[in-house]
Amino acid sequence: MRVYRILVVTGVGTGGWTSKIAADRIVEELGKRRFKVEARTCMVADLSILLKSWKPDIIVTLIGLPSHLTIPKDVPVFNGICLISGVGMEPLLNEISEILRKK
């Protein structure tokens, strides 16, 4: 079974707990959908390094969808704010699931 990599990006160091909550929720919820997922968290400052070294399949941001981030066009990016509250996260998880099925 393939392990998919999802990177959760936060804007500042104080976003560590919220990004951890989002990453854990992604792993748990996609696991229920029979996907094996490894999630990591990082700050915007570390994004370029992890894009090269870890090569995520999907990026989930907790800072909206900032246009100033340099992300390869073949890596889908999602706004993951709904993962923190849980409100409205099903549509996001459905979209992510659909993309993972195609990979």
FIMAR-467081 format. One record per residue (C-alpha): x, y, z. Coordinates in steps of 0.05 Angstrom, whole numbers. Layout:
xx X yy Y zz Z;
...
! end
This chain:
xx 0 yy 0 zz 0;
xx 27 yy 68 zz -20;
xx 40 yy 119 zz 34;
xx 17 yy 189 zz 14;
xx 54 yy 250 zz 40;
xx 15 yy 311 zz 63;
xx 50 yy 374 zz 87;
xx 13 yy 422 zz 133;
xx 40 yy 492 zz 129;
xx 31 yy 546 zz 182;
xx 53 yy 618 zz 179;
xx 88 yy 626 zz 246;
xx 121 yy 585 zz 300;
xx 63 yy 595 zz 346;
xx 19 yy 557 zz 297;
xx 53 yy 492 zz 317;
xx -5 yy 464 zz 357;
xx -58 yy 481 zz 306;
xx -17 yy 451 zz 250;
xx -7 yy 388 zz 292;
xx -82 yy 384 zz 304;
xx -94 yy 391 zz 229;
xx -41 yy 339 zz 211;
xx -68 yy 289 zz 261;
xx -139 yy 299 zz 236;
xx -117 yy 288 zz 164;
xx -82 yy 222 zz 182;
xx -141 yy 198 zz 223;
xx -196 yy 217 zz 174;
xx -161 yy 194 zz 111;
xx -143 yy 130 zz 148;
xx -218 yy 118 zz 156;
xx -222 yy 123 zz 81;
xx -168 yy 70 zz 74;
xx -110 yy 116 zz 55;
xx -43 yy 108 zz 88;
xx -20 yy 179 zz 101;
xx 42 yy 209 zz 132;
xx 33 yy 282 zz 151;
xx 86 yy 332 zz 171;
xx 81 yy 404 zz 193;
xx 125 yy 463 zz 176;
xx 129 yy 538 zz 176;
xx 129 yy 578 zz 112;
xx 203 yy 591 zz 121;
xx 218 yy 515 zz 116;
xx 171 yy 501 zz 58;
xx 221 yy 504 zz 1;
xx 268 yy 456 zz 37;
xx 213 yy 404 zz 50;
xx 187 yy 410 zz -22;
xx 255 yy 387 zz -46;
xx 274 yy 337 zz 7;
xx 207 yy 306 zz 29;
xx 167 yy 316 zz -35;
xx 95 yy 319 zz -10;
xx 37 yy 295 zz -52;
xx -9 yy 349 zz -24;
xx 0 yy 413 zz 15;
xx -52 yy 438 zz 65;
xx -42 yy 509 zz 89;
xx -69 yy 541 zz 152;
xx -54 yy 610 zz 125;
xx -104 yy 611 zz 68;
xx -78 yy 603 zz -3;
xx -22 yy 653 zz -7;
xx 1 yy 668 zz -77;
xx 72 yy 686 zz -55;
xx 90 yy 614 zz -39;
xx 131 yy 579 zz -92;
xx 98 yy 511 zz -99;
xx 106 yy 467 zz -160;
xx 43 yy 466 zz -203;
xx 36 yy 391 zz -197;
xx 28 yy 393 zz -121;
xx -45 yy 408 zz -102;
xx -54 yy 461 zz -47;
xx -114 yy 465 zz -1;
xx -137 yy 513 zz 53;
xx -142 yy 471 zz 116;
xx -171 yy 520 zz 166;
xx -233 yy 476 zz 171;
xx -191 yy 419 zz 200;
xx -180 yy 459 zz 264;
xx -254 yy 467 zz 281;
xx -280 yy 406 zz 244;
xx -335 yy 449 zz 214;
xx -337 yy 439 zz 138;
xx -280 yy 390 zz 135;
xx -317 yy 335 zz 97;
xx -315 yy 372 zz 29;
xx -240 yy 383 zz 39;
xx -228 yy 310 zz 56;
xx -270 yy 289 zz -4;
xx -228 yy 332 zz -50;
xx -162 yy 306 zz -21;
xx -187 yy 234 zz -26;
xx -205 yy 244 zz -99;
xx -136 yy 270 zz -115;
xx -102 yy 213 zz -78;
xx -143 yy 162 zz -116;
xx -116 yy 190 zz -181;
xx -43 yy 187 zz -160;
! end
